[in-house]
Amino acid sequence: MRQIILLILLFFVGQWLVKALRRQDARTSTRTGEGARGPGASAANGGTNGAGQSPGNRAARHQLPEPMIRCVECGVHAPKSDSVSVDGQIFCGHEHAQRFATRVAQTKGREGR
């Protein structure tokens, strides 16, 4: 019986510690997000939202991840910023775009004979 009570007590203490750490983390991130204006700045004076963060900082933290594309040549998914688009086809790099263009040119050359 003592072991069960001890386990329940440890569970609640653990939950309390996790919540305390999350609160501390939230306070720290709010302080660093306030910038030079300080905690007393209002929305009319400085353009901060209710959480004490400027709208630009909030947008930067909650930015969506970069979309991934699938290479036509190899099938690998790569970030869109690294991709190469040729003739409406999307590739993971220049080498695969050239390889695909060469293969298409060879196929068209065979059809023309």
Protein Blocks (a to p, Z undefined) as FASTA:
>chain_A
ZZmmmmmmmmmmmmmmmmmmmmmmmmmmmmmmnmmnojmbcfklnopafkopafklmmmm
mpccddddddfklopacdfklpcceehiacfbfklmmmmmmmmmmmmmmmmZZ
